[in-house]
Every structure is written in C-alpha cells, then in structure tokens.
Amino acid sequence: MASLIVIIMKNKALFLLVFVLLIGSVADVKGQFFSRRKHYSSIGGGLCGMNYFGDIVPKNGIASADISFTRPQLSFTYSRKFHPRFSVKGTFSWGRLQGDDFSSADPGDAESGRFRYARNLHFRNDIKELAVVGVVDLFENRGTFLKRPVLIPYAFLGIGVFHHNPKARTPVDEGNEWVSLKPLNTEERTYSLIQPVIPLGLGVRYKLNKNFDIAFEIGYRYTFTDYLDDVSGPYKALANFDDPLAAMMSNRTGEVTSAFTGETRDPVYNTIYGGTTDVTVGDKTFQIAQGVDEGEKRGNSSDNDIYIVYGFHVTYILYKGMRSPKFR
C-alpha cells in the first residue's frame, strides 16, 4: 500500500489521465443515446485510510509520509448515472490526519531529520469534506444497470469544501491536553478553518450482484492551505506572545518529554543548537533550543498541504423502471 501511495504522489501522469478521460467523456456526449429510463441512482458508503503530506513528515518531499499515521475515514455517497460512461457523485466524509516529529523524524538524518526531530511538533486534524465529482467509466454501458460490466476501471475529478481544526497536546507539565492551535496564533498568521479542495483519482468497481457494487479507490486531495498542521512559516518572536501556553506551543524544541507519546526525547537539540536556554513569557518559564527564535525556520511555506484517501466503497443501486401511468 505504501508503494502505491508514493507512485501516485510522484506520477503526475495521474492528473493527465483523469483530465483526458473527463474531456473524452464530455466530447462523447453527442451521438450517444441513453434514454431516461436507463438512468439510475446509487447510495453507498466507504471505509478508507487517510494520509497527510506536509511539514510534519519524515523528510522533505511530496511523497514523504509516515504510514504508521494512517487514520480512518468514513464516507457516504449519492450518485446519478445519466450517460453510458458518465455519472455525478456527491460525497460527505469524515476522517483524521495526524503527524508527529518525534515519532517520524530520524535524528540521525543530518539533511532534515535532525531538524524535524529537534523541532518536536505534532498535530491531529479532523477533516469533514463535502464534494461533488464527475466519474468517468473506462467501459461504457448503453444498456440498463443490469447489463453493466462486471469490472469497470474509472477516474474522477471534482470540487469540494472541507472544515478542519488542527490540534496538539500541551506539554506534559501543562496537563498534556489537546487544544486547538489556530486561536493560539503560533506563527503570527491567520488562516480559515473552511477551505476549498479538489478531489481526483482512480478506482475500479466490481459488480457483486444485480444491485450491489464494491469499489477500491485511490483519491488525491489538493488543498489551498499550508495549515492543516498549523506549520508553514518561520518562528514567531516569543516576546510577541501574551499567552504563555501559546508561546510554549509555538516553540517546543526544549521539551524533555514528547507530548504526543509521553516518551523521553533524545537531547539531539544539544548537538544541533548548542543546548537550551530559559525563556519567560508572562508567569511561565520554559526551555527552548538555544538560538531558535524569531525568523528561524519552522515550516516550509512554498508548498500547500495535501492528503490522500484510499479504500473500499460499497454502493447499492436504486432503480425503478419507468412505467406509463394507468388511468381508470
């Protein structure tokens, strides 16, 4: 599964394939005869896995992800078939994204792993997504739903919107509780918790019986935000914080214990930054890695965060043959 994810994220031909199939389907509408009595609707649900690609991953690069942080997603769908190849599907889904520098980064990796390990950030984010997608079947069916092929590869492309809310655990000696990160303003930047998204991907659908289909999909979600993890730009000056907790959540380089796992951290920051220093914000004094303050790199703002969804979907075809009304 991990290799499939990496291939899809690296292979830009996926975008081209989906685009060509969609354009080809639209161009094929003329001349196709598909009477209304052959149209049908489907309802369904899916159980999938979600993975995140952003700043809190093992290494730099769009294909870097920690598969151990795969989290579940549930989805509900309604679709309408109105063309031998083409249908429209509405989806509502809920799932979770998660990442942790302590668990994923390699402190022995001098290129980026040590930096990420010393940074010591983590997050979780519940994604509620509402989308409408066009689905293009590779094999057409000009007959009724009963004559649909047993196995149908397909592609999809659409548009949607999602709500998110990145959270992280407070330091162990501050209660170790999950708190929302946006109100803390950790990077002196603002962002919206409601964002647009472009879903696209590939799948294959199998006919189980007259009314039921099962499908496996791999879908890419292109977002327009770099704050699914609340990490994007440089460190904010600790002197600019009024809230001590916000300051501690912004710069976690000096924490001895991982807030996410509860394990003791390797003091790699002593090697990289030359030790720790005490900082006082309000009535709280805490430690940070020496020299990590305003302007130092915290995240990479050049790329937006993305996530992918992959898993199984079951659909049930709702169909009532059109009959002429009877008058008595």
C-alpha positions as CSV (number, residue, x, y, z in Angstrom):
1,M,0.0,0.0,0.0
2,A,2.8,2.4,0.9
3,S,4.4,1.9,-2.5
4,L,1.1,2.7,-4.3
5,I,0.8,5.9,-2.4
6,V,4.4,7.0,-3.3
7,I,3.9,6.1,-7.0
8,I,0.7,8.2,-7.2
9,M,2.1,11.2,-5.5
10,K,5.2,11.2,-7.7
11,N,3.4,10.3,-11.0
12,K,1.9,13.5,-12.5
13,A,0.5,11.4,-15.3
14,L,-2.4,10.7,-13.0
15,F,-3.6,14.2,-13.4
16,L,-3.3,14.0,-17.2
17,L,-5.2,10.6,-17.3
18,V,-8.1,11.9,-15.3
19,F,-8.3,15.1,-17.4
20,V,-8.2,13.2,-20.7
21,L,-10.9,10.8,-19.6
22,L,-13.2,13.6,-18.5
23,I,-12.7,15.6,-21.6
24,G,-13.2,12.5,-23.8
25,S,-16.4,11.7,-22.0
26,V,-17.8,15.2,-22.5
27,A,-16.9,15.1,-26.1
28,D,-18.6,11.7,-26.4
29,V,-22.0,13.0,-25.2
30,K,-23.1,13.9,-28.7
31,G,-24.3,10.9,-30.6
32,Q,-24.8,8.8,-27.5
33,F,-28.3,7.5,-26.9
34,F,-29.1,6.8,-23.3
35,S,-32.8,7.1,-22.6
36,R,-34.0,8.4,-19.2
37,R,-35.4,5.0,-18.4
38,K,-31.8,3.8,-18.2
39,H,-30.8,6.4,-15.7
40,Y,-30.4,5.3,-12.2
41,S,-29.2,6.4,-8.7
42,S,-26.9,4.8,-6.2
43,I,-26.3,5.3,-2.5
44,G,-23.2,4.0,-0.7
45,G,-20.6,4.2,2.0
46,G,-16.9,3.8,2.3
47,L,-14.3,2.8,4.8
48,C,-10.9,4.3,3.9
49,G,-7.5,5.3,5.2
50,M,-6.1,8.8,5.1
51,N,-2.5,10.0,4.9
52,Y,-1.1,13.5,5.1
53,F,1.7,15.2,3.2
54,G,3.0,18.4,4.7
55,D,5.6,19.9,7.1
56,I,5.3,17.2,9.8
57,V,6.5,14.2,7.8
58,P,9.8,12.2,8.0
59,K,11.6,14.0,5.1
60,N,11.3,16.8,2.6
61,G,9.3,15.9,-0.5
62,I,5.7,15.4,-1.6
63,A,6.0,11.6,-1.4
64,S,7.2,11.5,2.2
65,A,4.7,10.2,4.7
66,D,4.6,8.1,7.8
67,I,2.3,5.2,7.0
68,S,2.0,4.4,10.7
69,F,-0.1,7.6,11.0
70,T,-2.7,6.2,8.6
71,R,-6.1,7.1,10.1
72,P,-9.6,6.0,9.1
73,Q,-12.2,7.9,7.0
74,L,-15.9,7.2,6.7
75,S,-17.8,8.4,3.7
76,F,-21.4,8.5,2.4
77,T,-22.3,8.9,-1.2
78,Y,-25.1,9.5,-3.6
79,S,-24.6,9.2,-7.3
80,R,-26.6,9.6,-10.5
81,K,-25.8,7.7,-13.7
82,F,-27.1,9.6,-16.8
83,H,-24.7,8.6,-19.6
84,P,-23.1,5.3,-20.8
85,R,-19.8,6.4,-19.3
86,F,-20.5,9.4,-17.1
87,S,-22.1,9.9,-13.6
88,V,-22.1,12.6,-10.9
89,K,-21.4,11.7,-7.3
90,G,-21.9,13.7,-4.1
91,T,-19.9,12.7,-1.1
92,F,-19.7,13.6,2.6
93,S,-16.8,12.2,4.6
94,W,-15.2,12.5,7.9
95,G,-11.6,11.4,8.7
96,R,-8.5,12.3,10.7
97,L,-5.0,13.4,9.7
98,Q,-2.1,13.1,12.1
99,G,1.7,13.6,12.3
100,D,4.5,13.8,14.9
101,D,8.1,14.9,14.5
102,F,9.2,12.8,17.5
103,S,7.7,9.6,16.0
104,S,8.6,10.2,12.3
105,A,11.8,12.1,12.1
106,D,15.2,10.4,12.2
107,P,17.6,12.2,14.5
108,G,20.5,10.6,12.6
109,D,19.5,12.1,9.3
110,A,21.7,15.3,9.0
111,E,19.8,16.5,5.9
112,S,16.4,17.2,7.5
113,G,15.7,14.5,10.1
114,R,17.6,16.1,12.9
115,F,16.0,19.5,12.3
116,R,12.5,17.9,12.4
117,Y,13.3,15.8,15.5
118,A,14.5,18.9,17.3
119,R,11.5,20.9,16.2
120,N,9.3,18.4,18.0
121,L,5.9,19.5,16.6
122,H,2.8,17.3,16.2
123,F,-0.8,17.6,15.3
124,R,-4.1,15.9,14.6
125,N,-6.8,17.3,12.4
126,D,-10.4,16.1,11.8
127,I,-11.4,16.7,8.2
128,K,-15.1,17.0,7.3
129,E,-15.4,17.1,3.5
130,L,-18.3,17.8,1.2
131,A,-17.6,17.3,-2.5
132,V,-19.2,16.8,-6.0
133,V,-17.2,14.8,-8.5
134,G,-17.7,13.6,-12.1
135,V,-17.0,9.9,-12.6
136,V,-15.9,8.5,-16.0
137,D,-16.1,4.8,-16.6
138,L,-13.5,3.3,-18.9
139,F,-16.0,0.8,-20.3
140,E,-19.4,2.1,-21.4
141,N,-22.8,0.6,-20.8
142,R,-25.6,1.6,-23.2
143,G,-28.0,-0.8,-21.6
144,T,-29.7,-0.8,-18.3
145,F,-27.9,-1.2,-15.0
146,L,-28.4,-4.9,-15.2
147,K,-26.1,-5.0,-18.2
148,R,-23.2,-3.1,-16.6
149,P,-19.8,-4.7,-17.0
150,V,-18.6,-6.9,-14.1
151,L,-15.3,-4.9,-13.7
152,I,-15.1,-1.2,-14.5
153,P,-12.0,1.0,-14.1
154,Y,-12.9,4.7,-13.7
155,A,-11.5,8.1,-13.0
156,F,-12.9,11.0,-11.1
157,L,-12.4,14.8,-10.7
158,G,-14.4,17.3,-8.8
159,I,-14.6,20.2,-6.4
160,G,-15.4,20.4,-2.7
161,V,-15.0,22.2,0.6
162,F,-13.8,20.9,3.9
163,H,-13.7,22.0,7.6
164,H,-10.6,21.4,9.7
165,N,-9.3,22.3,13.1
166,P,-5.6,21.4,13.8
167,K,-4.9,20.5,17.5
168,A,-1.9,19.4,19.5
169,R,-1.2,18.3,23.1
170,T,0.1,20.8,25.6
171,P,3.4,20.0,27.3
172,V,3.3,17.2,29.8
173,D,3.8,19.5,32.8
174,E,1.0,21.7,31.5
175,G,-1.7,19.0,31.5
176,N,-0.9,17.2,28.2
177,E,-4.4,18.1,26.9
178,W,-5.5,18.5,23.3
179,V,-6.0,22.2,22.3
180,S,-6.9,24.0,19.1
181,L,-3.9,25.6,17.5
182,K,-5.4,28.4,15.4
183,P,-6.6,30.6,18.4
184,L,-3.0,30.4,19.7
185,N,-1.7,32.2,16.6
186,T,1.6,30.2,16.8
187,E,3.1,31.8,13.7
188,E,1.5,35.3,13.7
189,R,-0.5,34.4,10.6
190,T,-4.2,33.7,10.2
191,Y,-6.0,31.1,8.2
192,S,-9.5,29.8,7.6
193,L,-10.9,26.6,9.0
194,I,-13.1,26.2,5.9
195,Q,-11.1,25.5,2.8
196,P,-11.8,24.5,-0.9
197,V,-10.4,21.2,-2.1
198,I,-10.0,19.5,-5.5
199,P,-10.5,15.7,-5.3
200,L,-9.3,13.5,-8.1
201,G,-8.1,9.9,-8.6
202,L,-8.7,6.4,-9.9
203,G,-10.7,3.4,-9.0
204,V,-12.1,0.1,-10.0
205,R,-15.6,-1.1,-9.5
206,Y,-16.8,-4.7,-9.3
207,K,-20.4,-5.9,-9.8
208,L,-21.3,-8.1,-6.8
209,N,-24.9,-8.8,-7.9
210,K,-27.9,-7.1,-9.5
211,N,-27.9,-4.1,-7.2
212,F,-24.6,-4.1,-5.3
213,D,-21.1,-2.9,-6.4
214,I,-17.9,-2.8,-4.5
215,A,-15.0,-0.5,-5.5
216,F,-11.5,0.4,-4.5
217,E,-10.4,4.0,-4.9
218,I,-7.2,6.0,-4.5
219,G,-8.0,9.7,-4.3
220,Y,-5.8,12.7,-4.1
221,R,-7.0,15.9,-2.4
222,Y,-5.3,19.1,-3.5
223,T,-5.8,21.9,-0.9
224,F,-5.2,25.6,-1.0
225,T,-3.8,25.9,2.5
226,D,-0.5,25.1,4.2
227,Y,-2.0,25.0,7.7
228,L,-3.5,21.5,8.0
229,D,-0.7,21.0,10.6
230,D,-0.6,24.7,11.8
231,V,3.0,24.8,10.4
232,S,4.2,26.9,7.5
233,G,6.5,29.9,8.1
234,P,9.3,30.9,10.5
235,Y,9.2,31.1,14.3
236,K,7.3,34.0,15.8
237,A,9.2,36.1,18.4
238,L,8.4,34.7,21.8
239,A,8.4,38.3,23.1
240,N,5.3,38.9,20.9
241,F,3.3,36.3,22.9
242,D,0.9,37.4,25.6
243,D,-0.3,33.9,26.4
244,P,2.4,31.6,27.9
245,L,0.8,28.5,26.6
246,A,0.7,29.8,23.0
247,A,4.4,30.6,23.3
248,M,5.2,27.1,24.5
249,M,3.1,25.5,21.7
250,S,4.9,27.6,19.2
251,N,8.4,26.6,20.2
252,R,8.7,23.0,21.5
253,T,12.4,22.5,20.9
254,G,13.3,22.3,24.5
255,E,10.8,19.8,25.8
256,V,12.4,16.8,27.5
257,T,9.3,14.6,27.1
258,S,7.3,14.1,23.9
259,A,3.9,15.5,24.5
260,F,2.4,13.2,21.8
261,T,3.8,9.8,23.0
262,G,5.0,10.5,26.6
263,E,8.4,9.2,25.8
264,T,11.7,10.8,26.8
265,R,13.4,12.6,23.9
266,D,16.9,12.2,22.8
267,P,18.6,15.6,23.5
268,V,19.7,16.0,19.9
269,Y,19.0,19.7,20.2
270,N,22.1,19.9,22.3
271,T,24.1,18.8,19.3
272,I,22.4,21.0,16.8
273,Y,21.8,24.2,18.7
274,G,24.4,24.0,21.5
275,G,22.0,23.4,24.4
276,T,18.9,25.1,25.7
277,T,18.0,28.4,27.2
278,D,15.3,29.6,29.6
279,V,12.6,31.9,28.3
280,T,9.9,33.7,30.4
281,V,6.5,34.6,28.9
282,G,4.0,36.0,31.4
283,D,4.2,34.0,34.6
284,K,5.8,30.9,32.9
285,T,9.4,30.0,32.4
286,F,10.3,27.2,30.0
287,Q,13.2,26.0,27.9
288,I,13.8,26.2,24.1
289,A,16.8,25.2,22.0
290,Q,19.4,27.9,22.1
291,G,19.0,30.4,19.3
292,V,15.7,29.2,18.0
293,D,13.6,32.3,18.0
294,E,12.1,34.9,15.6
295,G,12.8,34.3,11.9
296,E,14.3,30.8,12.3
297,K,12.9,28.1,10.0
298,R,9.8,26.3,11.5
299,G,8.0,25.2,8.3
300,N,8.1,25.4,4.5
301,S,5.6,27.8,3.1
302,S,6.4,27.0,-0.6
303,D,4.0,24.0,-0.8
304,N,0.4,23.6,0.3
305,D,-0.5,20.6,2.4
306,I,-2.3,17.7,0.7
307,Y,-3.9,14.4,1.7
308,I,-4.9,11.2,0.0
309,V,-7.8,8.8,0.7
310,Y,-7.7,5.2,-0.3
311,G,-10.0,2.3,0.5
312,F,-13.2,0.4,-0.3
313,H,-16.7,1.6,-1.2
314,V,-20.0,-0.3,-1.4
315,T,-22.9,1.0,-3.4
316,Y,-26.5,0.0,-3.8
317,I,-28.3,0.8,-7.0
318,L,-31.8,2.4,-6.6
319,Y,-33.8,1.7,-9.6
320,K,-37.5,1.7,-10.5
321,G,-38.4,1.2,-14.2
322,M,-40.4,4.0,-15.7
323,R,-43.9,2.9,-16.4
324,S,-46.7,4.7,-18.1
325,P,-49.4,5.9,-15.7
326,K,-52.7,3.9,-15.8
327,F,-56.0,5.7,-15.9
328,R,-59.2,4.0,-14.9
